[in-house]
């Protein structure tokens, strides 16, 4: 009987010790749980802070990329300008009205001898393609070099006074293609073809194609007849590599495709409405996007030519600068030799 009582007391002591240990462990568990909860809060905040930092970093990288592209473009423009200014005294873009005034002055020049040279060249032609020109006319090497350096989708016109103190030595790239190549040596410059080209009041369709913002307008020499601006969301270019970049580029390509489809619908609607008046489509911007919008990739179906030109608006398209697009489309580039 005493043995049983002793064993019972021993068991009660063990139970008491275990219960005390359980209480201690429960207390420790509560303390650890509290610490863990605080740690989770700090972890969530750290993750949130990292996400904000990553977003700020991406924005900064985009700004840096944009600035680097701008700087690279400026360097390229400066290099081209430096190369041209090695032989040109001056290069300037003139509006249609200014070009007509200057051409009138050139046409009024008279010489006592036949030493005024006029040259008209088709796009992708050079003076070597002109019959008997090189055997008759001796152009200075810097003039030849200059004519070779200029890339013009519309051709060029040269007005060159061969006298030692020649008053007129100019090269011009017109807004629309030269109709007929040829040359002439006379006592006056032959400005008729260029005058007719500049003064014609034909209707053209102007397309400025950029991912996310495309301008499409019908214009004559004086004003816009109609125009539309197509805008859509297109992701900025991705700078990082790997799977993330490939996925991002696929999404960007889908955005551009969607924008091209919207712009093409507007283009076809405007062109079909005014196709009886339109004589030409003048397009500038992203080359592949232009082809998608105008249908050049799938077979250009319109009866008027598609002319690719550089029209640099240097600003976002807004109501206040719409007419500047027309002026740039009808402008000409003049080079003083």
C-alpha positions as CSV (number, residue, x, y, z in Angstrom):
1,X,0.0,0.0,0.0
2,X,2.9,2.4,0.9
3,X,4.5,1.5,-2.4
4,X,1.5,2.5,-4.4
5,X,1.2,5.8,-2.5
6,X,4.9,6.6,-3.1
7,X,4.6,5.9,-6.8
8,X,1.5,8.2,-7.0
9,X,3.4,11.0,-5.4
10,X,6.3,10.5,-7.8
11,X,4.0,10.7,-10.7
12,X,2.3,13.8,-9.4
13,X,5.7,15.5,-9.1
14,X,6.6,14.5,-12.7
15,X,3.3,15.8,-13.9
16,X,3.9,19.1,-12.0
17,X,7.4,19.4,-13.5
18,X,6.1,18.6,-17.0
19,X,3.2,21.1,-16.6
20,X,5.7,23.8,-15.5
21,X,7.8,23.0,-18.6
22,X,4.8,23.2,-20.8
23,X,3.9,26.6,-19.4
24,X,7.5,27.8,-20.0
25,X,7.4,26.5,-23.5
26,X,4.1,28.1,-24.2
27,X,5.5,31.4,-22.9
28,X,8.5,31.0,-25.1
29,X,6.3,30.1,-28.0
30,X,4.2,33.3,-27.5
31,X,7.4,35.4,-27.4
32,X,8.8,33.7,-30.5
33,X,5.4,34.2,-32.3
34,X,5.5,37.9,-31.4
35,X,9.0,38.2,-32.7
36,X,8.1,36.3,-35.9
37,X,5.1,38.6,-36.5
38,X,7.3,41.6,-36.2
39,X,9.9,40.0,-38.5
40,X,7.2,39.3,-41.1
41,X,6.1,43.0,-41.0
42,X,9.7,44.1,-41.5
43,X,10.1,41.5,-44.3
44,X,7.0,42.8,-46.1
45,X,8.1,46.4,-45.7
46,X,11.5,45.4,-47.0
47,X,9.9,43.7,-50.1
48,X,7.7,46.7,-50.7
49,X,10.7,49.0,-50.4
50,X,12.7,46.8,-52.8
51,X,9.8,46.9,-55.3
52,X,9.7,50.7,-55.1
53,X,13.4,50.9,-55.5
54,X,13.3,48.5,-58.5
55,X,10.6,50.6,-60.1
56,X,12.5,53.8,-59.5
57,X,15.6,52.1,-60.9
58,X,13.8,51.0,-64.1
59,X,12.5,54.6,-64.6
60,X,16.0,55.9,-64.2
61,X,17.4,53.3,-66.6
62,X,14.7,54.3,-69.2
63,X,15.6,58.0,-68.8
64,X,19.3,57.1,-69.1
65,X,18.6,55.0,-72.3
66,X,16.5,57.9,-73.8
67,X,19.3,60.4,-73.0
68,X,21.9,58.1,-74.5
69,X,19.9,57.7,-77.7
70,X,19.4,61.4,-77.9
71,X,23.1,62.0,-77.4
72,X,23.9,59.4,-80.0
73,X,21.5,61.0,-82.5
74,X,23.1,64.4,-81.8
75,X,26.5,63.0,-82.3
76,X,25.5,61.4,-85.7
77,X,23.8,64.7,-86.8
78,X,26.9,66.7,-85.8
79,X,29.1,64.2,-87.7
80,X,27.0,64.5,-90.8
81,X,26.9,68.3,-90.5
82,X,30.7,68.4,-90.0
83,X,31.2,66.3,-93.1
84,X,29.0,68.5,-95.1
85,X,30.3,71.7,-93.8
86,X,33.8,70.6,-95.1
87,X,32.6,71.6,-98.5
88,X,29.3,73.5,-98.0
89,X,29.4,77.1,-96.8
90,X,25.9,76.7,-95.5
91,X,22.9,74.3,-95.4
92,X,19.4,75.4,-94.6
93,X,15.8,74.1,-94.9
94,X,13.5,76.6,-96.5
95,X,9.7,76.6,-96.7
96,X,7.9,76.3,-100.0
97,X,7.3,80.1,-100.2
98,X,11.0,80.9,-99.3
99,X,12.2,78.3,-101.9
100,X,10.0,79.9,-104.6
101,X,11.4,83.4,-103.7
102,X,15.0,82.1,-103.8
103,X,14.4,80.2,-107.1
104,X,13.0,83.4,-108.6
105,X,16.2,85.2,-107.7
106,X,18.3,82.5,-109.2
107,X,16.2,82.5,-112.4
108,X,16.8,86.3,-112.8
109,X,20.6,85.9,-112.9
110,X,22.1,86.7,-116.3
111,X,25.6,86.2,-117.7
112,X,27.4,87.7,-120.7
113,X,28.7,84.2,-121.5
114,X,27.4,80.7,-121.5
115,X,28.8,79.7,-118.1
116,X,25.8,79.0,-116.0
117,X,25.2,75.3,-115.4
118,X,21.9,73.8,-114.5
119,X,21.7,70.1,-113.5
120,X,18.6,68.0,-112.6
121,X,19.1,64.5,-111.3
122,X,16.6,61.7,-110.5
123,X,16.9,59.9,-107.2
124,X,19.9,57.5,-107.2
125,X,21.4,59.2,-110.2
126,X,24.8,61.0,-110.5
127,X,26.4,63.3,-113.0
128,X,28.1,60.3,-114.5
129,X,24.7,59.2,-115.8
130,X,24.2,62.4,-117.8
131,X,25.1,62.2,-121.4
132,X,28.1,64.2,-122.5
133,X,28.2,66.2,-119.2
134,X,31.6,65.1,-118.0
135,X,33.2,65.7,-121.4
136,X,31.8,69.2,-121.5
137,X,31.7,70.5,-117.9
138,X,34.5,70.6,-115.5
139,X,33.1,70.7,-112.0
140,X,35.4,71.2,-109.0
141,X,36.2,68.1,-106.9
142,X,34.5,69.5,-103.8
143,X,31.2,69.9,-105.8
144,X,31.4,66.4,-107.1
145,X,32.2,65.1,-103.6
146,X,29.2,67.1,-102.2
147,X,26.8,65.7,-104.7
148,X,27.9,62.2,-103.9
149,X,27.5,62.7,-100.1
150,X,23.9,63.9,-100.2
151,X,21.3,61.1,-100.1
152,X,18.0,62.4,-101.4
153,X,14.9,60.3,-102.2
154,X,13.7,63.1,-104.5
155,X,16.8,63.8,-106.5
156,X,18.6,67.1,-106.6
157,X,19.1,70.3,-108.7
158,X,22.4,72.1,-109.1
159,X,22.8,75.8,-110.1
160,X,26.4,76.5,-110.7
161,X,28.1,79.7,-111.9
162,X,31.4,78.5,-113.4
163,X,33.1,82.0,-113.3
164,X,35.9,82.3,-110.8
165,X,33.8,84.8,-108.7
166,X,30.5,83.0,-109.5
167,X,27.5,84.6,-107.8
168,X,25.4,81.4,-107.6
169,X,26.7,78.0,-106.5
170,X,23.8,76.1,-105.0
171,X,22.5,72.6,-104.6
172,X,18.9,71.8,-103.7
173,X,16.9,68.7,-102.7
174,X,13.2,69.3,-103.5
175,X,10.2,68.0,-101.5
176,X,9.0,65.8,-104.4
177,X,10.9,63.8,-107.0
178,X,12.6,65.5,-110.0
179,X,10.5,64.6,-113.1
180,X,13.3,64.7,-115.7
181,X,17.1,64.4,-115.5
182,X,19.2,66.6,-117.7
183,X,21.7,69.5,-117.8
184,X,22.1,72.8,-119.5
185,X,24.9,75.3,-120.0
186,X,23.6,78.8,-120.9
187,X,23.6,82.5,-120.1
188,X,20.7,81.9,-117.6
189,X,19.8,79.1,-115.2
190,X,17.0,76.8,-116.3
191,X,14.6,77.0,-113.3
192,X,11.4,76.0,-115.1
193,X,11.2,72.4,-114.0
194,X,11.9,73.2,-110.3
195,X,9.5,76.2,-110.4
196,X,6.7,74.0,-111.7
197,X,7.5,71.3,-109.0
198,X,7.4,73.9,-106.2
199,X,4.4,75.8,-107.3
200,X,2.1,72.8,-108.1
201,X,-0.8,72.6,-105.7
202,X,-1.2,68.9,-105.7
203,X,-2.9,67.0,-102.8
204,X,-0.7,64.6,-100.9
205,X,-1.2,62.2,-98.0
206,X,1.3,62.8,-95.2
207,X,2.1,59.9,-92.8
208,X,4.3,60.4,-89.7
209,X,4.6,56.9,-88.2
210,X,5.9,56.3,-84.7
211,X,5.0,53.6,-82.3
212,X,2.2,54.9,-80.1
213,X,1.6,58.1,-82.1
214,X,1.0,58.3,-85.8
215,X,-0.2,61.3,-87.8
216,X,-2.1,60.9,-91.1
217,X,-3.3,63.9,-93.1
218,X,-4.4,65.1,-96.5
219,X,-2.8,68.3,-97.5
220,X,-2.3,70.6,-100.5
221,X,0.2,73.4,-100.8
222,X,-1.8,75.8,-98.7
223,X,-3.4,73.8,-95.8
224,X,-4.6,70.5,-94.5
225,X,-7.8,69.3,-96.0
226,X,-8.3,66.6,-93.3
227,X,-6.1,64.8,-90.7
228,X,-6.2,62.3,-87.9
229,X,-3.9,61.4,-85.0
230,X,-3.8,57.8,-83.9
231,X,-2.6,57.2,-80.4
232,X,-2.2,53.9,-78.5
233,X,-0.2,52.5,-75.6
234,X,3.1,51.0,-76.6
235,X,5.6,49.9,-74.0
236,X,9.0,51.5,-73.8
237,X,12.0,49.5,-75.0
238,X,13.4,47.0,-72.5
239,X,17.1,47.3,-71.6
240,X,17.8,44.1,-69.6
241,X,18.5,40.7,-71.1
242,X,17.2,37.2,-70.5
243,X,13.7,35.8,-70.5
244,X,12.2,38.9,-69.1
245,X,13.4,41.0,-72.0
246,X,12.2,38.5,-74.6
247,X,8.7,38.4,-73.0
248,X,8.7,42.2,-72.8
249,X,9.7,42.5,-76.4
250,X,6.9,40.2,-77.5
251,X,4.4,42.3,-75.5
252,X,5.9,45.5,-77.1
253,X,5.6,43.9,-80.6
254,X,2.0,43.1,-79.9
255,X,1.4,46.7,-78.9
256,X,3.1,48.0,-82.1
257,X,1.1,45.6,-84.2
258,X,-2.2,46.8,-82.6
259,X,-1.1,50.4,-83.2
260,X,-0.3,49.6,-86.9
261,X,-3.7,48.0,-87.4
262,X,-5.5,51.1,-85.9
263,X,-3.4,53.5,-88.0
264,X,-3.8,51.4,-91.2
265,X,-7.6,51.5,-90.7
266,X,-7.5,55.3,-90.5
267,X,-5.0,55.6,-93.4
268,X,-7.2,53.5,-95.7
269,X,-10.3,55.4,-94.7
270,X,-8.8,58.8,-95.4
271,X,-7.0,57.7,-98.6
272,X,-10.2,56.1,-100.0
273,X,-12.2,59.2,-99.2
274,X,-9.7,61.5,-101.1
275,X,-8.2,59.1,-103.6
276,X,-9.6,61.1,-106.5
277,X,-7.5,64.1,-105.4
278,X,-4.3,62.5,-103.9
279,X,-1.3,62.4,-106.2
280,X,1.3,61.0,-103.7
281,X,1.8,59.6,-100.2
282,X,4.7,61.2,-98.3
283,X,5.8,59.0,-95.4
284,X,8.3,59.6,-92.6
285,X,9.2,57.8,-89.3
286,X,9.7,54.2,-88.5
287,X,10.2,52.4,-91.8
288,X,8.6,49.0,-91.0
289,X,5.7,50.7,-89.3
290,X,5.1,52.8,-92.4
291,X,5.0,49.7,-94.5
292,X,2.5,48.1,-92.2
293,X,0.3,51.2,-92.1
294,X,0.4,51.8,-95.9
295,X,0.1,48.2,-96.8
296,X,3.5,48.2,-98.6
297,X,4.4,44.9,-96.8
298,X,1.3,43.1,-98.3
299,X,1.2,44.8,-101.7
300,X,0.7,48.5,-102.0
301,X,-2.7,48.8,-103.7
302,X,-3.0,52.5,-104.5
303,X,-2.4,54.1,-107.9
304,X,-0.2,56.9,-106.5
305,X,3.5,56.6,-105.5
306,X,4.7,56.1,-101.9
307,X,7.6,58.5,-101.1
308,X,9.8,57.9,-98.0
309,X,11.2,61.1,-96.7
310,X,12.7,62.5,-93.5
311,X,10.3,64.9,-91.8
312,X,11.5,65.7,-88.3
313,X,8.9,67.5,-86.3
314,X,11.1,67.3,-83.1
315,X,8.0,67.5,-80.9
316,X,4.9,65.7,-79.8
317,X,2.0,66.2,-82.3
318,X,-0.4,68.8,-80.9
319,X,-3.1,71.1,-82.4
320,X,-0.8,74.1,-82.4
321,X,1.9,72.4,-84.5
322,X,-0.2,70.5,-87.0
323,X,0.5,73.0,-89.8
324,X,4.2,72.7,-89.3
325,X,4.0,69.2,-90.6
326,X,2.6,70.5,-93.9
327,X,5.3,73.1,-94.0
328,X,8.0,70.5,-93.4
329,X,6.5,68.2,-96.1
330,X,6.6,70.9,-98.7
331,X,10.0,72.3,-97.6
332,X,13.3,72.0,-99.5
333,X,16.9,71.7,-98.4
334,X,19.4,74.2,-99.9
335,X,23.2,74.0,-99.8
336,X,25.5,76.9,-100.6
337,X,28.7,75.6,-102.1
